[in-house]
């Protein structure tokens, strides 16, 4: 359960950063890049 709470906190932090930055395009590019890296 602690892991789930941590994941929620992480998502919340990312959301706050997005709201503060107003830079969705850059975030999407980073997320896609990270996905590509993790998939390998």
Secondary structure as UniProt FT lines:
FT   HELIX           2..21
FT   HELIX           24..39
//
